Amino acid sequence: MAFTTLRADWRVPFFEDIKVHLHVMPTGTNTAQVSIMGGWPFAGTSAPDLGWSVNNSNYFNEAVFDPTSDGFRLRPASATTRIR
């Protein structure tokens, strides 16, 4: 199965934009399954980093974070991490 992976800032009312990692997988001619992953803390907070980060680097603070464009961890960090 093929999918496209995107990073985005999701605009939500009344709050700061939420950092999200999207996997979009076609399921038909005009349909797709969208998986949304998150967990990155807002800048300047002491909240824990629960997103896909390696040594404090991630899609949102490192220009070449996923150089092979895998779009997923090679080893899952937890049971809730989406892997293919």
C-alpha positions in Angstrom: 0.0 0.0 0.0 1.2 3.4 -0.9 0.6 6.6 1.0 1.6 10.3 1.0 2.9 11.8 4.2 2.5 15.4 5.0 3.3 17.7 7.9 0.9 20.5 8.7 -0.2 23.1 11.1 -3.9 22.4 11.7 -5.9 25.6 12.4 -8.3 25.2 15.3 -10.6 27.8 16.8 -9.6 29.5 20.1 -6.2 27.8 20.3 -2.8 27.8 18.7 -2.4 25.8 15.5 -1.8 22.1 16.2 1.2 20.4 14.7 0.1 17.2 12.9 1.6 14.5 10.7 -0.8 13.1 8.1 -0.7 9.8 6.2 -3.1 9.9 3.2 -3.7 6.5 1.6 -6.0 6.0 -1.5 -8.8 3.5 -0.9 -10.6 4.0 -4.2 -10.8 6.3 -7.3 -12.2 9.2 -5.2 -11.7 8.1 -1.6 -8.8 8.0 0.8 -8.0 7.0 4.4 -6.4 9.8 6.4 -4.5 9.0 9.6 -3.6 11.9 11.8 -0.7 11.8 14.3 0.3 14.5 16.7 1.9 14.9 20.1 4.4 17.7 19.5 4.3 20.4 22.3 3.8 24.1 21.7 7.0 26.1 21.5 8.0 27.5 24.8 6.1 25.0 27.0 7.4 22.3 29.3 4.9 19.8 27.9 6.3 16.4 27.1 7.2 15.6 23.4 4.9 12.7 22.4 5.3 13.1 18.7 7.8 11.4 16.3 11.1 13.0 17.4 14.6 11.7 17.4 17.1 13.5 19.7 14.7 16.5 20.0 14.6 16.8 16.2 11.3 16.4 14.3 9.4 17.5 11.1 8.7 20.9 12.6 12.2 22.0 13.7 14.6 20.1 11.3 14.5 20.7 7.5 15.9 17.3 6.7 14.3 15.2 9.4 13.1 12.3 7.2 15.7 12.3 4.4 14.5 9.0 2.9 10.8 10.1 3.0 9.7 7.0 4.9 7.0 8.9 6.8 7.2 6.6 9.8 9.6 5.4 12.5 11.6 2.3 11.6 10.9 1.1 15.1 7.7 2.1 16.9 8.0 4.0 20.1 4.7 2.8 21.5 1.7 0.7 20.6 -0.2 3.9 19.6 2.4 4.9 16.9 1.2 4.2 13.4 3.5 2.0 11.4 2.9 0.3 8.0 
